[in-house]
């Protein structure tokens, strides 16, 4: 056979893993470009996974295709002891003078006021933060001073001139960089109107105004403590400021935020109590969401109901179209007039919080003791993405740790050290379950104990880290011409089994990374450490879910008789894969030959056709059928159950089993839950039987950081000092 001659000209291009950007990955997943850009900007370009989750939760947002640029603002924010001190001051001032303007934002020094920028520039803007620091250089080494200032309409801390000059240079240089990115001309970088020059704190009061002009703050830089406060609170606030002995501002962070401009003049309220709509013009409230509410709504409401918009989804149509068809046509028309972005809600179910809680953090760059500390995202070595903002901030890490660990502190002390009790008695919110009666076995057997049945565990878990969202386009570069898999990174699978469709099927049905395998194993180890066994394992037919189940069992060190039951009915919503298509699921025999611990004799409840469309209701019905059937069919045998699938699996389990407990057989009016965005890899949800209730899982959760791919070539730039 003649050798194939090389092509001299080609109209196609190849994209290596290192060159594949998050935008390209989202486009390959079938998302329109404008939506993909909006999702990346709205999530701070933190990861493809987060952006894709944002797109799924905003699937019903009627404004998703609007060409409306986000608003950005540039801060210098204190860190360390000073930040903690200021937060304490904030809380005290709220109790003294109620809410004032300073409470809308985190402690900060404004460097550049709000400006608008298109979604496709968000990554460049984030990169500009680091470029500016490299251009301006190191901050002063001396300790800065903070001088309190008190007047009848403003209270703040002004920074000493030497350090203020450094931040002014940062602000001016950032404006230059942004103007270049946006292609706009800025006549002067030191413009302030007469009011701002005379009363520098007025620039703080103007932050809520939408500005399309780039403006560097170069006059009297300060941290605002209080403004727009009630006159009657002046004396108490003054006393509070005088008692404040501010720690030296030894370090700070440069922070680039953005917000949705539609809600610039709205207050932000955190949902503190769930609410299920009873009318078609009402907004569902889910704890953890934020609601945008206009000030006049709160002032003019006569019955405590106000009009608001969900931050998490941008919509209020959380019930299915079947739900609306049951309503009067007049109500439907009214909802359509509202463009599907808002609804009515009981204000008492929310609590006002800082506007910045609903902002997006694009980059946080540490200065001072950690000059220029920054991090990369999941990009390759030659493609820089904006930082994961929490990784380079020791204070943020401290705050996150305190928040995460306080719920588990009693568990660690009691279970690990004292070793006399179990999790559900010592963790706050454990619902008061009688753990001791089941501690010896934790196996959930339905044997009678007097007149009371043992309570079985039912778990649901999302799959682990997936290869495609970690590496982007990977198949063309990890299979040779003969179709043999070649490992190109230590986090990639060691080997892949043979399957129908070969590499093309792997492109549409991704395996786990090695980290994903470890994530699953850790959950199994966690249950084993808590004395909980699992006897029945059901997995979605997606390869990533099956591998998660396999490695979960390895960590659990389950009895060899426990095998993974591959259940196509647990697969995620098929329409999310419509654009790129679905690969045939691996057969039980193919999975067995690939070394996965599957039950080759298991007969699934659902035979899923991969090439036909389905509705959300169809999706829920098949998942509900599997979960309810599995629970009922294993009741006599006993033993705990786990369903391993996708981000939606956890919510679906709760809804399906609550409906089982209530004996409901009618249509569910199922819609995608807001929780989808908050479900990380290998998240574990738990319920107990007799009676059915959602409970704390019997093992702690886990957090994973992200890192860039190491480029050894950086070592080639090291030079020996010849002086």
Residue, then its C-alpha position, 0 to 999 in steps of 0.5 A: x500500500x502506498x504511503x499517504x502523502x502529507x497535505x500542504x494546504x488544509x482548510x481545517x484546523x486541529x485543536x489540542x487539549x491545551x488550546x481548547x478553551x472553555x468556550x470551545x468546550x461549551x460550544x462542542x456541548x451544543x450550547x449557543x455562543x451567546x449563551x455560553x459567553x453569558x454563562x462564563x461571564x456570570x460564573x467568573x470563568x471559573x470552570x466549564x462545569x460551573x458554566x454548564x450548570x448555570x446554563x441548565x439552571x437558567x434554561x427558562x430565563x427569558x432574558x438569557x439571549x438579551x445582549x445586555x453587558x454586565x457591570x464590573x467594579x474594581x476594589x481593593x479589599x482588606x484581609x486578615x484581622x482587619x477584615x474580621x474586625x470590620x465584619x464585627x463592626x458591620x454587625x454591631x452597626x446593623x443592630x444600632x442604626x439598622x441597615x445603612x448604605x455600607x452594609x450593601x458591600x464588603x469592606x473595600x476601597x473603590x478603585x474603579x467605579x461600575x463600568x459595562x463590558x461585553x461578556x466576551x471580554x470577561x476573561x481579559x478583564x480578569x487577566x488585566x488585574x494581574x497585568x496591572x500589578x506587574x506593571x505598577x510593581x510592589x506596594x510600599x513596605x511600610x505599615x499603612x495608617x488608617x484614620x477614622x473620619x466622622x460626619x453627620x452623613x458619612x463615617x469611614x477610614x482614610x488610608x495614609x497617603x503613601x499607600x493611597x498613591x500606590x492604589x491610585x496608580x493601580x486604579x489608573x493603570x487598570x482603567x488604561x488596560x480596560x479601555x484598551x480591551x473595550x476599545x474606548x477612549x478615556x480623555x482623563x484618568x483622574x476625572x472626578x466631578x466637583x462634588x466628589x472632589x469636595x466630598x470624597x465619600x460621595x463617590x461611595x454613594x454613587x456606586x449604585x449608579x450605572x456608569x458606562x464611563x471608566x473612572x479611576x478613583x484618585x481622591x481620598x481613598x477610604x473604607x466606608x464604615x457607614x453612610x445613608x444612615x438615620x440621623x437618630x443613629x448618629x451618636x451611637x454610630x459615632x461612639x462605635x467608630x471611636x471605639x474601633x481601633x483598626x488593625x494596620x492594613x498590612x495586606x489587601x486583595x485586588x478584587x474584580x466583581x461583576x453584577x447583572x445590571x438589570x438589578x442595580x437598583x434592587x436590594x438583595x434578600x437571602x431566602x431563609x424559608x422555603x415556599x411553594x407557589x400556590x398561584x401562577x404569579x408567585x415565586x418559589x423560594x428555596x433556601x440558599x437562593x437570593x431574591x432581587x427586590x425593588x426598594x419601593x416594593x418593600x415600602x409600598x406593600x400593604x400585605x407583606x407580599x412583594x415582587x422579586x426575581x430569583x438570582x439562581x435561575x432568573x425565573x419564577x416558572x418552576x412548575x411545568x407547562x402542565x401546571x400552567x395549563x390548569x390555570x386560567x388563561x388570564x393568569x397565564x397571560x399575566x405571567x407572560x407579560x412579566x417576561x418570566x423573570x419575576x414573581x410575588x413572594x412573602x417578604x417575611x421568608x427572606x432577610x436582607x443581605x449585602x448586594x455583593x452577595x449576588x455579585x460574581x467574583x472574577x479575580x482576587x489577587x493578594x497584595x502585601x505579605x502575599x504579593x501577586x499570589x494568584x492561581x490558575x484554573x483548569x486550563x492547560x499550561x499555555x492558556x491562562x484562565x482567570x483565577x479560582x478566586x478562593x484559592x489565593x486568599x488565606x482569609x477566605x480559606x479561613x472563613x470557608x473552613x470555619x463555616x464547613x467545620x463547625x457543623x462537624x466539630x462535635x462529630x470529630x470530638x465525639x466519634x473520633x476521640x471519645x468513640x462513644x456515640x454516632x453521628x446523628x446524635x452529635x451533629x446539629x440538624x441530625x433530626x434526633x435519630x436513635x443512632x445507638x440502636x443501629x450502631x452495631x451493624x448499620x446495615x439497615x436490615x428490616x428485622x423487627x426490634x420489638x414492634x419497631x422496624x429498623x430504619x434503612x438508609x437510602x442514599x443518592x450520589x452524583x458521579x465523580x470528576x469526568x474526563x471531558x469537562x476536565x480536559x475538553x476535547x480529549x478523544x482525538x489526542x488519546x487514541x492512536x490510528x488503530x483506535x488504541x487508548x493512550x494515556x496523556x496525563x496522570x489524571x486520565x484513566x490508566x486503561x479503557x475497555x473495549x466497547x461498541x463504537x470505540x473512541x467515538x462512543x467514549x467521546x459522548x460517554x465519558x469515563x472518570x478521571x483518576x481524581x474522580x475515582x478517588x472521590x468516589x472511593x472516599x465516600x465509600x470510606x466515609x460510610x465504612x468509617x461511620x459503620x454504615x453498609x450498603x447492600x443494594x447499588x443502582x447506577x445510571x447507565x452512564x459510564x461515569x456513574x458506573x465507574x463511580x459506583x465501582x470505586x465507591x464499593x472499593x472504598x466501602x470494602x463491601x461484601x463481594x456479593x454486592x455488585x453494581x446494578x446498571x439501571x438506564x432509568x437513572x440516566x439524566x435528562x436526554x434532551x441535554x444531549x440532543x445536540x451532540x447525540x448519545x453513544x450506546x451504553x456499554x453492555x454489562x458484558x463490556x463493563x465486566x470485561x473492563x474490570x467493573x464490578x457489575x451484576x451481569x444478570x440484573x434486569x433493569x426496570x427501564x429499557x431506555x431508548x437513546x435516540x428518542x426525545x423526552x419531556x422533563x416529566x418523562x425523565x422524572x417518571x422513569x427515575x421515580x419508577x426505578x427508585x420507588x421500585x428498588x425500595x419496595x422490591x428490597x424491603x423484605x430482604x433489607x439493607x441500605x440502598x444507594x442510587x448513583x447518577x447525576x446532579x439531579x439524582x439527589x433531588x429526584x430521590x427526595x421527591x420520588x421517595x416523599x411521593x412514595x411515602x405520601x402514596x401519590x401516583x398523580x403527575x408530579x409537575x416536575x421541573x429542574x431544581x435550583x439545587x442543580x447548581x450546588x451539587x459538586x462531584x460525588x455529593x451525597x444525599x441521604x434519607x431514612x425510612x420509617x418514617x421517611x425524612x431527609x437527614x444528614x449523611x453519616x459521613x462528612x462531605x469533601x472539598x476539592x481544589x483545582x489546579x492548572x497543568x504543570x508546564x516544566x518548560x518554565x524551568x528553561x527560563x531560569x538564568x544563573x546570575x552572572x554578576 
